[in-house]
Amino acid sequence: MSKQQIIKIVISVLIAALTALGAAFGLSSCNVTRTITTRSEAWQKGDTSVVIQTKTVETYDASRKLP
């Protein structure tokens, strides 16, 4: 093996290790938001209509606890 090949292998291993560490610390928390919309229409007399719409927003915050 030449010196250039050895250097490329060492750099690749270092990049892989740094990527793994970054993922471990970067993915330690998350935030999820879910929106649910329910709509119901009922037609009444003439041109008059009734629309009932409900909207529910749920938010979940999580963080990973390190031992």
Secondary structure, 3 states (H helix, E strand, C coil): CCHHHHHHHHHHHHHHHHHHHHHHHHCCEEEEEEEEEEEEEEECCCCCEEEEEEEEEEEEEEECCCC
